[in-house]
Amino acid sequence: MPRVNIVVPAYNAEAFIADTVCSALNQTAGDLQVTVIDDGSRDATAANAALDDPRVRVISQENRGMSRSRNRGMTEVDSEFVALLDADDLWHPEKLRLQLEALQARPDHDFCYTAFQVWHGEPRPDFFSSTRSGRIDEALSGWIYPRLILDNHALPSSVVWRRSAWDRMGGFLTNDQQTDDWEYLVRASTQHRFVRLAEPFVLYRQHAVSLSRRIPRVNSTELMRAELIRRFGMSAPPGHDIDREALQNFQHRGWCNFADAHCARGDLGLGLKTFAQLLIRGPYRTRTLNKFGKSLFRRLVPNH
């Protein structure tokens, strides 16, 4: 039985999957297996992922989405620890070893995550060649629910956790791929301690997207934040309290950005309605009015 099984959900990722799997196989923690869930790809993802390496297993299925693919991968593995790796992200070679050492040193912590760097696909030899110390970020370790409900510091590709925790918690929700992983990690943070490595161990790939892409009509992040607070409250576990002022700031910013996107280049009616609701209920009305004015200017003068 491998000590760590790395689940890689992949859909039409032929251009990236081989490099991603290699970054997992090149870990200095050698007792591992990579399980790629090919989620109905219409390209060469499955063939490119295998790499003719016995440590790689490729499972193909009909297209079911990211969250269902992650859940499928977890049902297919049996290991002491599990990890996620998105099909276009890359790992530093010392990532797993230092995470396992951190979890060994803290047996009462079940999840370990790391800092990461946003990446646009450019060559980064310095990232892979530089050594890491495994330094722990104490401010974002322990019972992190009050911090995680504000901002999702835990990128899925950075997380390693004990299989026993997965068995107790169950899988990812499959309602909304924008929030399913955040919901899982917030849920986990109400039951388990996390430890965070302060140095970046993941290159988080960002793809170029068109500025004219369709803006979602539903603010999934803020609706999920409200639902999580309804479920778990302002203190989870008891004694670990959310900063109410910080929460109010994050909620306002999330709704203000949603309104701004629609007023500037989306559904103007929805944007105006959202801004009106923010102004009616407050707080931060001056900030809201400033954002509203800038949004309308960008709509009227789009190339300014």
N, C-alpha and C positions, 0 to 999 in steps of 0.2 A: 504494500500500500504506500503510495507516495505521500510525503509529508505535506506538500502543498499542491493543490490542483488549481490551475488558472483557467477560468472560464472566459472565453472570447466569443461574444456574439458578433456575427458578421453578416452584412447584407451588401452585395455588390461592392465588395471591398478589394477587388483583385489588384488594384494599384498599390495598396498599402499593407495587405495582410501578411505577406512574407516578412517584411521588415518588423512588423509588430510581433509576430510569433518568434522571430529570431531574438528580439530584445528580451523575451521571456525565457527562451532556452539558454541565453547567455548569462543568466543570473549566476552569481557566485554561490548561491544556495542551490546545491545540485540535485536534491531529492525532490523532483517536481514532475508534473505532467501538465500538458496543455490540452484543453478540450475546447475545440472550435465548434460552435453551433452555426452552421451555414443556414441562414434563415431565408431559404427560397431564392438565393441569388440567381440572377440570369447571366452571370459572367463566370470567370474562372476562379472565383474566390475559393472554392473547395480544393481545387487542384493546387493553387498557389500556396494554400495554408499548410499542406501536408509536409512539405520540405523533406520527404523521405527520411523522417526521424521517428524512431519508435516511441519517443516521448510525446508525440503529437497524435491526437485522436480527432477526427473530423466527423461530425454527425450532421447529416442534412435533413431538413424538414421543410414543409410548406411555410410560406411567409406568415409569421405570427407576431412580429414586432419585437422590439428590444427587450421589454420586460419579460415576456413569455419565453424568449430565448435564454435569458439569464436563469429563469426558473428551471427550464429544461436542462440547462447545463448543470445546475446544482443537483438535480435528481440523478444525473448520470455519473457523479463522482463520489468517491469514498476516500477521504483524506483527513488528516488531523487539522489542516488549515485550508481555507479557500480564499481565492483572490479573483477580482474582476480586472479585465483589461479590454478596453474598447478597441475595435479592429483597426483604428488609425492612430492610436497613441503609441508612445514608446517609453520604455523603462530604462533607468540607469541600472548598470549591472549589479550594483550592491543593494538594490532596493529590498528584495525579499530577505536577504541575510540579516540586514540591520533591523528590519521589522520583526523578524522572528526573535532576534536577540532582545528587542524591547519587550515583546510579549512574554518571553521567558523570564525577564527580570521583574515583570509585573504580572504575576499569575492571576491577580484579581481584575485585570483588564482583558477584555475579549476582542477588542477591535484596535487595529493600528492603521493610521493613515498618514499621509505625508503632504508637504507642500508640493506645488507643481508650477510649471511655467507654460504660459500660453505660447503656442508655436504655430507658424504658418508654413511649415514644411521645408524651410531653408536648412542647409547643412549645419550641424551643431556638434562637431567633433569634440569641442571643449566640454560639452555637457557630459559626454560618455567617458572621457579620459580623466576628468577631475575626481579626486577621492572625496568620500563622504565620511563624516564622523559619527553619524547616527544621533546627533544632539536632539534632545527632546524639548519641544515647545510646551512648557508646563501650563501656560495660559490657555491653551486649547486642548488640554488633556484632562482626564478625569471624567466627571459628570458634565458633559458639554451640551446638554439639551438647551440651556438658556442662550448659548451662543449659536447653536446649529439652527434654531428656530428663526434667528435673524438672518443668517447668511450661510449658505451651504459650503462650508470650508472643505468638506470631505468629497473630493472628486472620486467617482466610482473606480476609476483606473488606479487610484492610489491606495485602496483599502484592502487589507488582509484581515481575516478574522477566524476565530475558532469555529470549526464545523459544528460543535455542540451548540453554539449560539444560533446558528442558522436552523438547526433542528428544533430548537425551542421556539423560535420566532415565526417560522413559516417564511413564505416567499414574498416577492415584490408584488405590489398591486399592479394591475394591468389596465388601469383606467385611462391614464394620460402619460405618455412617454416624457412629457416635459417635467413631470413632478414625481413619477413613480420611485426613482432612486432616492430623491430627497425624503419622501415619506418613509421609505424603509430605514434610512439612516437616522432620521429623527425618532422614529419608533424604537430603533435599537438604542438610541442614546437615553431613553427613559428607563431602560432595563440593564444596560451594560456600560462600563467605563471604557473610554477611548484613550489611546495614547497617540500623540502626533509627533512625527519627526519633522524638525524645523527646516531641513534642507530640501530642495526640490529633487524629486526622484522620478517625475513623470513629465514628458513633453506632451501637452494637451493640444492636439491639432485643431486649428480653426480653419475652416474652409471659406474661400471667397464666396459670398452670396450676393445676389442682386439686390440693390436698394429698392427695387420695385416689387420685391416678393410680397405675398399676401400677409397682412398683419393679422394675427389671431383675433377673433372677436371675443374671446374669453380670456380673462386675466387669470390663467391657471395657477400661477405662483401665489398670488394674493388670496385666491379662493382656498388653495391648499393650506396656506399659512393659517387662515382663520379656522379651517377644519382641524388642523393639528392642535391649535390652542384649545378649541372646544373639547377635543378628545383628552388631551394631557394636562391642560391647565397652565397656570403661570409658574408652577414650581414642580419639577420632575427630575429626580425623586424629590420628596419634600425637603425643603431647605436650600434648594438650588433654583433661585428665582430669576425670571426674565426681567431685564431692565425695562420698565414700562416706558420711559421716555425714548429709549433706543428703539423699542418695538414700534412706537407711534411714528418715529422718523422713517423706519423701514417701510411700514405700511403706506405712509403718505407718498414716499418716493416711488414705490411700486405702482400705485394707482395713478400718480402724476405722470410717470413715464408712459403708462398705457394710454392715458388720455392724450398726451403729447404726440405719440406715434400716430394715433388716428386723426387728430386734428391736422397734423402736418402733412400726412400722405396716405391716410387710410379712410375710414368711414367717418366723415365729418360729424354726422349726427351723433354717433356713438361717442366720439371725442368730446363734443360739446356737452352731452349729457353727463359724462364722467366728470368733466371739470365742474359742472354745476353742482353735482353731488358733493364734490370736495369742498366747494365754497360754502355750501349750506351747512355741512356738518363740522367744518374746520377740523383741526387747527391749521396753522400755517397758511392763512388766507393770502398774505402778501406774497409768499413764495409761490402759491398756486397761481395768482394773477400774473406774476412775472413769467412763469412757464407758459401760461395760456397765451400771452401776448407774443412770445417768441414762436410758439407753435403756429399761430395764424400767419405771422410774417413769413415763416418757411413755406407755408402752403401758397401764399400769394406771390412770393418771390422764390421759387424752388431752387433756382441756380445761384442764389446769392451766396 
